């Protein structure tokens, strides 16, 4: 069966999803398809009143369904059915995401959907395996640390991998016994809406998941400041994360999980498997056209092996072909918007004007839509905008070093610390430098997440607070109280 589809004939979900049903609302924000630039729909903006309605729906569903207090294995079984339905409806999920996002439909089927279903199952299994603890106290008392769900959790997800990010938020929150009010990006809402429909079909009580559409200043701000939302989880830029913390502080105090921006280094030593390293680095910056918070956008390579590493990366970069996300043969992503493409090009041109050498790319691709050529910039310094700023595009800078100390100096970033790559055959060096790299995730002799969902992800410095994935993500959706009973 062909996965390719006609974007003009795809039936789209309409409006918000509250209390288990769609709430048709007139669109306000124009939506353009990144693959061809065509305006094809408009996204509504949920007002503070509509967010109130969604939060009330979540609270009512939580109280009436007994979701938080049922036998935990019941939650596990429902969430597992939800994951099964996602796989059964993979084609429609893929189409709804591919039409407006940067994710090619073939990659969604082969990767994103299957991985998201796995993540839901992973978190579902925590429901009856993590709980309260008895703790040692005096013989005449009983001490307990009691774990409970927060209640209603607010979540905001980005546009770059919408399904996966929704899974990161919904999976642990629901498994932990919470209800969720989630705002997807106004540019990529459709797959998340259908994902919520599938949850209700699987047996998740109607109203436990509420999807409100809108922008950050109106809808996002209403979610994060809402007094009945007990915890907030956000993935996006560092600037937006700071605004969320500020907005929360104005209205009170609540816990947050923030997975934010990155400017991740990939450090290659001469003793590494250079072919493996070069292909891993190329894949990292080409995947989703570099539109990922963990994109390895800074190559830091030992001077004497820079040439062969760059040769492989350049060949990979020059071989990409633009194609619409609804074509199953497409593999290279467009940029999400024309505005973002102009921003990418602005940073690249400023770096070139400042003395950087553009080894390939450096311009938009002549193709319908918002495609930008993979770009490799050499001759950059630590104060170059291309090295300092998160570009969120297919732009790789390269710097060379002569020894470990210089490598670590170049790898460190004053602001970001989300991920880092390290390529070496020397085990002692790998362990030693993994400890020194200031990043929440360090990959050695690879640069990508695996399906080991037990590994948490999150950043150092301004790259975030708290963790997504892993046991830590489940626990972040539970609060604890201490209980001491005199016997």
Kinemage of the C-alpha trace (Angstrom):
@kinemage 1
@onewidth
@group {chain A} dominant
@subgroup {mainchain}
@vectorlist {calphas} color= white
{ca unk a 1} P 0.000 0.000 0.000
{ca unk a 2} L 1.302 3.446 -0.910
{ca unk a 3} L 1.676 5.890 1.956
{ca unk a 4} L 1.609 8.919 -0.350
{ca unk a 5} L -1.564 10.986 -0.234
{ca unk a 6} L -3.218 14.061 -1.714
{ca unk a 7} L -3.050 16.852 0.901
{ca unk a 8} L -6.037 18.635 -0.644
{ca unk a 9} L -8.311 15.658 0.010
{ca unk a 10} L -7.447 14.936 3.622
{ca unk a 11} L -10.290 15.269 6.125
{ca unk a 12} L -9.070 17.327 9.090
{ca unk a 13} L -10.318 17.336 12.715
{ca unk a 14} L -12.156 20.540 13.535
{ca unk a 15} L -11.854 22.649 16.669
{ca unk a 16} L -10.710 21.781 20.174
{ca unk a 17} L -11.212 18.430 21.924
{ca unk a 18} L -12.903 18.881 25.299
{ca unk a 19} L -14.833 16.379 27.425
{ca unk a 20} L -14.354 13.670 24.833
{ca unk a 21} L -15.745 15.537 21.833
{ca unk a 22} L -14.715 18.142 19.298
{ca unk a 23} L -15.735 21.723 19.971
{ca unk a 24} L -15.960 23.434 16.552
{ca unk a 25} L -14.487 26.914 16.693
{ca unk a 26} L -13.747 29.391 13.953
{ca unk a 27} L -10.121 29.495 12.884
{ca unk a 28} L -8.074 32.617 13.470
{ca unk a 29} L -4.436 31.825 12.752
{ca unk a 30} L -3.599 31.019 9.109
{ca unk a 31} L -1.854 27.668 8.564
{ca unk a 32} L 0.540 27.052 5.684
{ca unk a 33} L 1.880 23.692 4.558
{ca unk a 34} L 5.694 23.769 4.887
{ca unk a 35} L 6.116 21.479 1.884
{ca unk a 36} L 4.515 23.834 -0.641
{ca unk a 37} L 3.693 27.062 1.206
{ca unk a 38} L -0.040 26.748 0.495
{ca unk a 39} L -2.418 28.192 3.081
{ca unk a 40} L -4.795 25.298 3.699
{ca unk a 41} L -6.544 25.884 7.024
{ca unk a 42} L -6.755 28.140 10.057
{ca unk a 43} L -6.268 27.371 13.730
{ca unk a 44} L -8.639 28.615 16.442
{ca unk a 45} L -7.316 30.332 19.559
{ca unk a 46} L -8.750 29.129 22.839
{ca unk a 47} L -9.634 32.004 25.138
{ca unk a 48} L -9.082 31.961 28.878
{ca unk a 49} L -12.772 31.049 29.245
{ca unk a 50} L -12.360 28.020 26.993
{ca unk a 51} L -9.264 26.964 28.919
{ca unk a 52} L -11.396 27.241 32.077
{ca unk a 53} L -13.893 24.901 30.433
{ca unk a 54} L -11.156 22.403 29.559
{ca unk a 55} L -9.698 22.488 33.071
{ca unk a 56} L -13.143 22.018 34.590
{ca unk a 57} L -13.724 19.078 32.230
{ca unk a 58} L -10.438 17.516 33.335
{ca unk a 59} L -11.230 17.952 37.015
{ca unk a 60} L -14.736 16.546 36.635
{ca unk a 61} L -13.531 13.528 34.659
{ca unk a 62} L -10.852 12.848 37.260
{ca unk a 63} L -13.359 13.003 40.110
{ca unk a 64} L -16.113 10.981 38.456
{ca unk a 65} L -14.057 8.317 36.703
{ca unk a 66} L -11.945 7.207 39.667
{ca unk a 67} L -8.920 7.242 37.342
{ca unk a 68} L -6.549 8.301 40.109
{ca unk a 69} L -7.877 5.842 42.681
{ca unk a 70} L -8.687 2.740 40.617
{ca unk a 71} L -6.548 -0.381 40.754
{ca unk a 72} L -3.367 0.822 39.009
{ca unk a 73} L -3.368 -2.131 36.622
{ca unk a 74} L -6.621 -0.828 35.158
{ca unk a 75} L -4.796 2.294 34.008
{ca unk a 76} L -2.068 0.107 32.552
{ca unk a 77} L -4.519 -1.927 30.476
{ca unk a 78} L -6.319 1.141 29.101
{ca unk a 79} L -3.083 2.858 28.120
{ca unk a 80} L -1.845 -0.304 26.427
{ca unk a 81} L -5.042 -0.428 24.354
{ca unk a 82} L -4.420 3.190 23.429
{ca unk a 83} L -0.933 2.322 22.164
{ca unk a 84} L -2.413 -0.559 20.147
{ca unk a 85} L -4.939 1.777 18.523
{ca unk a 86} L -2.199 4.236 17.591
{ca unk a 87} L -0.430 1.494 15.671
{ca unk a 88} L -3.672 0.338 14.052
{ca unk a 89} L -4.459 3.904 12.949
{ca unk a 90} L -0.857 4.701 12.011
{ca unk a 91} L -1.655 5.756 8.445
{ca unk a 92} L -4.215 8.370 9.446
{ca unk a 93} L -2.011 9.621 12.281
{ca unk a 94} L 0.888 9.945 9.842
{ca unk a 95} L -1.195 11.811 7.283
{ca unk a 96} L -2.565 14.255 9.846
{ca unk a 97} L 0.938 15.044 11.022
{ca unk a 98} L 2.643 15.087 7.628
{ca unk a 99} L 0.229 17.561 6.058
{ca unk a 100} L 1.252 20.497 8.229
{ca unk a 101} L 4.513 19.475 9.893
{ca unk a 102} L 8.085 18.894 8.771
{ca unk a 103} L 7.861 15.119 9.230
{ca unk a 104} L 7.789 13.004 6.010
{ca unk a 105} L 4.973 10.456 6.047
{ca unk a 106} L 7.302 7.482 5.547
{ca unk a 107} L 9.437 8.465 8.523
{ca unk a 108} L 6.344 8.856 10.678
{ca unk a 109} L 5.192 5.326 9.903
{ca unk a 110} L 8.652 3.814 10.341
{ca unk a 111} L 9.646 5.828 13.399
{ca unk a 112} L 7.582 8.414 15.254
{ca unk a 113} L 4.319 6.509 15.619
{ca unk a 114} L 5.856 3.197 16.616
{ca unk a 115} L 8.178 4.908 19.090
{ca unk a 116} L 5.331 6.940 20.603
{ca unk a 117} L 3.224 3.816 21.073
{ca unk a 118} L 6.198 2.154 22.775
{ca unk a 119} L 6.560 5.134 25.091
{ca unk a 120} L 2.885 4.962 26.083
{ca unk a 121} L 3.309 1.264 26.922
{ca unk a 122} L 6.508 2.021 28.830
{ca unk a 123} L 4.790 4.560 31.079
{ca unk a 124} L 1.687 2.393 31.433
{ca unk a 125} L 3.793 -0.238 33.178
{ca unk a 126} L 4.788 2.213 35.914
{ca unk a 127} L 1.200 2.519 37.140
{ca unk a 128} L 1.377 -0.577 39.364
{ca unk a 129} L 5.117 -0.671 39.952
{ca unk a 130} L 5.849 2.694 41.552
{ca unk a 131} L 4.111 3.786 44.736
{ca unk a 132} L 4.508 4.775 48.342
{ca unk a 133} L 7.322 3.685 50.673
{ca unk a 134} L 7.589 2.585 54.270
{ca unk a 135} L 10.606 4.241 55.845
{ca unk a 136} L 12.588 3.396 59.002
{ca unk a 137} L 11.433 5.262 62.101
{ca unk a 138} L 11.312 4.477 65.821
{ca unk a 139} L 9.745 1.192 66.970
{ca unk a 140} L 6.718 3.046 68.340
{ca unk a 141} L 5.803 4.732 65.044
{ca unk a 142} L 5.157 4.010 61.385
{ca unk a 143} L 6.681 6.284 58.749
{ca unk a 144} L 5.430 6.456 55.166
{ca unk a 145} L 6.192 8.518 52.093
{ca unk a 146} L 2.877 8.535 50.258
{ca unk a 147} L 2.832 9.165 46.490
{ca unk a 148} L -0.197 10.785 44.833
{ca unk a 149} L -1.059 12.283 41.425
{ca unk a 150} L -1.101 16.063 41.128
{ca unk a 151} L -4.599 16.229 39.644
{ca unk a 152} L -4.843 18.334 36.481
{ca unk a 153} L -1.559 18.762 34.613
{ca unk a 154} L -0.993 21.409 31.933
{ca unk a 155} L 1.166 20.561 28.927
{ca unk a 156} L 2.440 22.554 25.952
{ca unk a 157} L 4.151 20.818 23.041
{ca unk a 158} L 6.206 22.140 20.091
{ca unk a 159} L 5.721 21.773 16.354
{ca unk a 160} L 8.855 19.835 15.426
{ca unk a 161} L 7.812 16.284 16.448
{ca unk a 162} L 4.186 16.717 17.549
{ca unk a 163} L 3.184 13.090 18.136
{ca unk a 164} L 6.297 12.175 20.047
{ca unk a 165} L 6.098 15.268 22.233
{ca unk a 166} L 2.421 14.610 23.011
{ca unk a 167} L 3.406 11.088 24.057
{ca unk a 168} L 6.120 12.486 26.339
{ca unk a 169} L 3.533 14.573 28.177
{ca unk a 170} L 0.392 12.427 28.106
{ca unk a 171} L 1.968 9.031 28.795
{ca unk a 172} L 3.536 9.666 32.215
{ca unk a 173} L 0.804 12.065 33.366
{ca unk a 174} L -2.017 9.598 32.678
{ca unk a 175} L -0.132 6.585 33.988
{ca unk a 176} L 0.486 8.512 37.208
{ca unk a 177} L -3.252 9.093 37.636
{ca unk a 178} L -3.621 12.679 36.392
{ca unk a 179} L -5.842 14.447 33.889
{ca unk a 180} L -4.247 16.658 31.219
{ca unk a 181} L -5.029 19.896 29.408
{ca unk a 182} L -2.623 20.040 26.464
{ca unk a 183} L -1.932 22.755 23.927
{ca unk a 184} L -0.144 21.557 20.788
{ca unk a 185} L 1.581 24.016 18.487
{ca unk a 186} L -0.841 26.096 16.469
{ca unk a 187} L 1.111 25.019 13.374
{ca unk a 188} L 0.770 21.249 13.918
{ca unk a 189} L -2.351 20.366 15.928
{ca unk a 190} L -4.070 17.609 13.949
{ca unk a 191} L -2.230 14.430 14.933
{ca unk a 192} L -2.523 15.364 18.615
{ca unk a 193} L -6.292 15.851 18.249
{ca unk a 194} L -6.664 12.414 16.662
{ca unk a 195} L -4.395 10.900 19.303
{ca unk a 196} L -6.824 12.176 21.952
{ca unk a 197} L -9.773 10.672 20.042
{ca unk a 198} L -8.006 7.317 20.040
{ca unk a 199} L -7.448 7.556 23.794
{ca unk a 200} L -11.206 7.821 24.394
{ca unk a 201} L -11.814 4.897 22.038
{ca unk a 202} L -9.295 2.903 24.077
{ca unk a 203} L -11.172 3.555 27.308
{ca unk a 204} L -9.495 6.654 28.732
{ca unk a 205} L -12.415 8.438 30.438
{ca unk a 206} L -13.819 11.284 28.316
{ca unk a 207} L -12.528 14.584 29.642
{ca unk a 208} L -9.334 13.163 31.074
{ca unk a 209} L -7.471 14.445 27.995
{ca unk a 210} L -8.454 17.890 26.738
{ca unk a 211} L -6.748 19.455 23.718
{ca unk a 212} L -7.044 23.225 23.387
{ca unk a 213} L -5.686 24.931 20.286
{ca unk a 214} L -4.168 28.373 20.210
{ca unk a 215} L -1.048 30.458 20.544
{ca unk a 216} L 1.322 30.981 23.436
{ca unk a 217} L 0.401 34.520 24.584
{ca unk a 218} L -3.318 33.718 24.860
{ca unk a 219} L -3.930 29.993 25.269
{ca unk a 220} L -0.552 28.946 26.630
{ca unk a 221} L -0.543 31.743 29.184
{ca unk a 222} L -4.038 30.793 30.331
{ca unk a 223} L -2.932 27.194 30.894
{ca unk a 224} L 0.264 27.933 32.776
{ca unk a 225} L -1.336 30.518 35.088
{ca unk a 226} L -4.555 28.613 35.734
{ca unk a 227} L -5.070 28.140 39.487
{ca unk a 228} L -6.540 24.642 39.064
{ca unk a 229} L -3.614 23.322 37.027
{ca unk a 230} L -1.252 21.825 39.567
{ca unk a 231} L 1.814 21.188 37.407
{ca unk a 232} L 3.085 22.322 33.986
{ca unk a 233} L 5.208 20.477 31.432
{ca unk a 234} L 6.626 22.325 28.427
{ca unk a 235} L 8.959 21.571 25.535
{ca unk a 236} L 10.179 24.484 23.420
{ca unk a 237} L 12.638 27.333 23.307
{ca unk a 238} L 14.567 28.621 26.302
{ca unk a 239} L 12.978 32.038 25.877
{ca unk a 240} L 9.473 30.587 25.976
{ca unk a 241} L 10.409 28.491 29.005
{ca unk a 242} L 11.521 31.612 30.862
{ca unk a 243} L 8.237 33.336 29.967
{ca unk a 244} L 6.287 30.364 31.339
{ca unk a 245} L 8.181 30.510 34.637
{ca unk a 246} L 7.495 34.238 34.846
{ca unk a 247} L 3.797 33.764 34.100
{ca unk a 248} L 3.494 31.038 36.740
{ca unk a 249} L 5.278 33.186 39.313
{ca unk a 250} L 2.775 36.016 38.779
{ca unk a 251} L -0.121 33.740 39.696
{ca unk a 252} L 1.501 31.601 42.354
{ca unk a 253} L 3.895 28.663 42.553
{ca unk a 254} L 3.696 25.252 40.888
{ca unk a 255} L 6.218 22.655 39.717
{ca unk a 256} L 7.382 22.715 36.105
{ca unk a 257} L 9.208 20.399 33.748
{ca unk a 258} L 10.961 22.338 31.000
{ca unk a 259} L 12.821 20.725 28.107
{ca unk a 260} L 14.307 23.674 26.282
{ca unk a 261} L 16.817 24.699 23.636
{ca unk a 262} L 20.208 23.298 22.822
{ca unk a 263} L 23.398 23.987 20.920
{ca unk a 264} L 24.927 20.559 21.209
{ca unk a 265} L 28.573 19.736 20.443
{ca unk a 266} L 29.817 16.564 18.757
{ca unk a 267} L 33.425 15.952 19.729
{ca unk a 268} L 35.462 13.659 17.463
{ca unk a 269} L 38.906 12.354 18.417
{ca unk a 270} L 41.413 10.942 15.947
{ca unk a 271} L 41.136 7.441 17.441
{ca unk a 272} L 37.387 7.248 16.703
{ca unk a 273} L 35.727 5.172 14.002
{ca unk a 274} L 35.714 8.166 11.684
{ca unk a 275} L 33.209 6.787 9.192
{ca unk a 276} L 30.751 5.948 11.958
{ca unk a 277} L 31.250 9.380 13.513
{ca unk a 278} L 30.795 11.264 10.256
{ca unk a 279} L 27.592 9.449 9.357
{ca unk a 280} L 26.171 9.907 12.869
{ca unk a 281} L 26.941 13.633 12.749
{ca unk a 282} L 25.445 14.037 9.258
{ca unk a 283} L 22.297 12.160 10.253
{ca unk a 284} L 21.940 14.309 13.361
{ca unk a 285} L 21.922 17.616 11.521
{ca unk a 286} L 19.966 16.370 8.497
{ca unk a 287} L 17.193 14.665 10.479
{ca unk a 288} L 14.114 16.897 10.395
{ca unk a 289} L 16.383 19.451 8.695
{ca unk a 290} L 18.065 20.167 12.016
{ca unk a 291} L 14.776 21.151 13.657
{ca unk a 292} L 15.366 19.347 16.924
{ca unk a 293} L 16.439 20.643 20.322
{ca unk a 294} L 19.130 17.961 20.519
{ca unk a 295} L 20.450 18.516 16.983
{ca unk a 296} L 24.229 18.114 17.035
{ca unk a 297} L 24.877 21.486 15.438
{ca unk a 298} L 28.500 22.041 16.529
{ca unk a 299} L 31.196 19.704 15.204
{ca unk a 300} L 34.367 19.864 17.308
{ca unk a 301} L 36.907 17.593 15.592
{ca unk a 302} L 40.589 16.818 16.152
{ca unk a 303} L 42.537 18.836 13.617
{ca unk a 304} L 44.445 15.956 12.009
{ca unk a 305} L 41.282 14.020 11.058
{ca unk a 306} L 39.008 16.916 10.155
{ca unk a 307} L 39.379 16.421 6.397
{ca unk a 308} L 38.068 12.827 6.114
{ca unk a 309} L 35.227 13.523 8.553
{ca unk a 310} L 34.140 16.603 6.635
{ca unk a 311} L 34.360 14.755 3.335
{ca unk a 312} L 31.705 12.244 4.411
{ca unk a 313} L 29.458 14.925 5.914
{ca unk a 314} L 29.664 17.077 2.787
{ca unk a 315} L 28.748 14.134 0.549
{ca unk a 316} L 25.722 13.390 2.714
{ca unk a 317} L 24.656 17.039 2.765
{ca unk a 318} L 24.947 17.467 -0.992
{ca unk a 319} L 22.933 14.327 -1.677
{ca unk a 320} L 19.664 15.425 -0.064
{ca unk a 321} L 16.628 15.978 -2.256
{ca unk a 322} L 13.647 18.130 -1.332
{ca unk a 323} L 10.218 16.550 -1.504
{ca unk a 324} L 6.797 17.099 0.070
{ca unk a 325} L 6.077 15.417 3.376
{ca unk a 326} L 3.041 13.631 1.873
{ca unk a 327} L 5.253 11.733 -0.607
{ca unk a 328} L 6.370 8.412 0.893
{ca unk a 329} L 9.718 8.706 -0.946
{ca unk a 330} L 10.626 12.056 0.638
{ca unk a 331} L 13.293 11.966 3.316
{ca unk a 332} L 14.483 15.571 3.730
{ca unk a 333} L 12.236 17.913 5.707
{ca unk a 334} L 11.141 21.443 4.887
{ca unk a 335} L 11.561 24.266 7.380
{ca unk a 336} L 8.381 24.837 9.377
{ca unk a 337} L 7.697 28.357 8.025
{ca unk a 338} L 9.015 31.021 5.716
{ca unk a 339} L 9.725 33.205 8.739
{ca unk a 340} L 11.919 30.520 10.266
{ca unk a 341} L 13.691 29.911 6.957
{ca unk a 342} L 14.521 33.626 6.724
{ca unk a 343} L 15.847 33.541 10.293
{ca unk a 344} L 18.101 30.571 9.495
{ca unk a 345} L 19.437 32.313 6.416
{ca unk a 346} L 19.989 35.524 8.358
{ca unk a 347} L 22.227 33.766 10.893
{ca unk a 348} L 24.138 31.982 8.109
{ca unk a 349} L 24.726 35.183 6.121
{ca unk a 350} L 25.820 37.084 9.222
{ca unk a 351} L 28.332 34.323 10.002
{ca unk a 352} L 29.699 34.461 6.451
{ca unk a 353} L 29.993 38.232 6.596
{ca unk a 354} L 31.924 37.833 9.858
{ca unk a 355} L 34.472 35.543 8.175
{ca unk a 356} L 33.003 32.039 8.211
{ca unk a 357} L 33.597 29.862 5.163
{ca unk a 358} L 30.479 28.214 3.731
{ca unk a 359} L 31.602 24.796 2.477
{ca unk a 360} L 28.156 23.880 1.160
{ca unk a 361} L 24.612 25.217 1.263
{ca unk a 362} L 23.981 28.675 2.594
{ca unk a 363} L 20.768 29.286 0.659
{ca unk a 364} L 17.172 28.201 0.217
{ca unk a 365} L 16.538 25.208 -2.046
{ca unk a 366} L 14.772 26.038 -5.301
{ca unk a 367} L 11.661 23.993 -4.617
{ca unk a 368} L 8.072 24.776 -3.588
{ca unk a 369} L 7.797 25.153 0.133
{ca unk a 370} L 10.262 26.251 2.780
{ca unk a 371} L 13.303 24.070 2.137
{ca unk a 372} L 16.814 25.175 3.120
{ca unk a 373} L 19.996 23.564 1.880
{ca unk a 374} L 22.137 21.686 4.418
{ca unk a 375} L 24.893 24.102 5.358
{ca unk a 376} L 28.399 23.582 6.716
{ca unk a 377} L 30.263 26.578 8.126
{ca unk a 378} L 33.999 26.455 8.819
{ca unk a 379} L 36.303 29.100 10.222
{ca unk a 380} L 33.886 30.106 12.981
{ca unk a 381} L 34.882 31.350 16.417
{ca unk a 382} L 33.239 30.952 19.814
{ca unk a 383} L 31.639 34.390 19.566
{ca unk a 384} L 30.066 33.711 16.160
{ca unk a 385} L 26.268 33.887 16.161
{ca unk a 386} L 26.250 30.548 14.319
{ca unk a 387} L 28.064 28.977 17.287
{ca unk a 388} L 26.257 30.835 20.060
{ca unk a 389} L 22.618 30.722 18.971
{ca unk a 390} L 20.241 27.820 18.504
{ca unk a 391} L 19.511 28.053 14.778
{ca unk a 392} L 16.987 25.200 14.618
{ca unk a 393} L 17.866 24.387 11.045
{ca unk a 394} L 20.239 22.247 8.937
{ca unk a 395} L 23.323 24.281 9.804
{ca unk a 396} L 26.493 22.659 11.165
{ca unk a 397} L 29.542 24.612 12.327
{ca unk a 398} L 32.994 23.035 12.504
{ca unk a 399} L 35.876 23.881 14.837
{ca unk a 400} L 39.128 21.956 15.274
{ca unk a 401} L 41.238 21.166 18.347
{ca unk a 402} L 44.650 19.692 19.145
{ca unk a 403} L 44.192 18.237 22.630
{ca unk a 404} L 41.529 17.285 25.164
{ca unk a 405} L 41.582 20.583 27.026
{ca unk a 406} L 40.983 22.576 23.870
{ca unk a 407} L 38.237 20.145 22.879
{ca unk a 408} L 36.420 20.653 26.188
{ca unk a 409} L 36.780 24.432 25.986
{ca unk a 410} L 35.212 24.447 22.523
{ca unk a 411} L 32.496 21.964 23.487
{ca unk a 412} L 31.277 23.983 26.469
{ca unk a 413} L 28.513 26.491 25.840
{ca unk a 414} L 27.772 29.387 28.193
{ca unk a 415} L 23.989 29.020 27.883
{ca unk a 416} L 22.964 25.578 26.631
{ca unk a 417} L 23.611 22.089 27.964
{ca unk a 418} L 21.025 19.747 26.493
{ca unk a 419} L 23.072 17.028 24.753
{ca unk a 420} L 26.580 16.205 23.578
{ca unk a 421} L 28.238 13.600 21.390
{ca unk a 422} L 31.641 12.031 21.974
{ca unk a 423} L 33.439 9.807 19.484
{ca unk a 424} L 36.498 7.864 20.633
{ca unk a 425} L 37.686 4.254 20.958
{ca unk a 426} L 39.460 5.084 24.219
{ca unk a 427} L 37.194 3.870 27.035
{ca unk a 428} L 39.017 5.841 29.719
{ca unk a 429} L 38.682 9.027 27.705
{ca unk a 430} L 34.998 8.318 27.061
{ca unk a 431} L 34.256 7.965 30.768
{ca unk a 432} L 36.483 10.854 31.793
{ca unk a 433} L 35.073 13.338 29.277
{ca unk a 434} L 31.460 12.200 29.687
{ca unk a 435} L 31.811 13.421 33.268
{ca unk a 436} L 33.183 16.762 32.133
{ca unk a 437} L 30.702 17.537 29.372
{ca unk a 438} L 28.037 19.893 30.701
{ca unk a 439} L 24.972 18.287 29.167
{ca unk a 440} L 21.942 16.384 30.369
{ca unk a 441} L 22.572 13.630 27.812
{ca unk a 442} L 25.922 12.412 26.502
{ca unk a 443} L 26.015 9.946 23.623
{ca unk a 444} L 29.253 8.060 23.031
{ca unk a 445} L 29.972 6.683 19.547
{ca unk a 446} L 26.411 7.548 18.473
{ca unk a 447} L 24.268 10.645 18.284
{ca unk a 448} L 20.608 9.816 18.696
{ca unk a 449} L 18.062 8.591 21.168
{ca unk a 450} L 17.375 4.888 21.258
{ca unk a 451} L 14.221 3.012 22.174
{ca unk a 452} L 15.560 2.612 25.689
{ca unk a 453} L 12.806 4.779 27.131
{ca unk a 454} L 14.196 4.229 30.616
{ca unk a 455} L 16.864 6.861 29.861
{ca unk a 456} L 15.556 10.310 30.880
{ca unk a 457} L 16.156 13.401 28.804
{ca unk a 458} L 16.584 16.954 30.009
{ca unk a 459} L 19.091 19.755 30.103
{ca unk a 460} L 21.674 21.584 32.121
{ca unk a 461} L 21.909 25.380 32.331
{ca unk a 462} L 19.161 27.125 30.326
{ca unk a 463} L 18.340 23.927 28.480
{ca unk a 464} L 15.738 23.001 31.033
{ca unk a 465} L 14.504 21.859 34.421
{ca unk a 466} L 13.497 18.300 35.218
{ca unk a 467} L 13.300 15.277 32.941
{ca unk a 468} L 11.122 13.780 30.256
{ca unk a 469} L 11.160 10.037 29.581
{ca unk a 470} L 12.466 7.487 32.061
{ca unk a 471} L 11.293 6.768 35.581
{ca unk a 472} L 11.963 10.411 36.376
{ca unk a 473} L 9.154 11.554 34.053
{ca unk a 474} L 6.637 9.320 35.813
{ca unk a 475} L 7.745 10.482 39.249
{ca unk a 476} L 7.568 14.112 38.093
{ca unk a 477} L 3.823 13.583 37.695
{ca unk a 478} L 3.406 12.450 41.323
{ca unk a 479} L 3.654 14.463 44.519
{ca unk a 480} L 4.634 13.036 47.883
{ca unk a 481} L 3.546 13.564 51.463
{ca unk a 482} L 5.219 12.317 54.627
{ca unk a 483} L 3.035 10.425 57.107
{ca unk a 484} L 4.140 9.563 60.655
{ca unk a 485} L 1.818 7.453 62.815
{ca unk a 486} L 2.334 6.830 66.507
{ca unk a 487} L 1.560 3.214 67.322
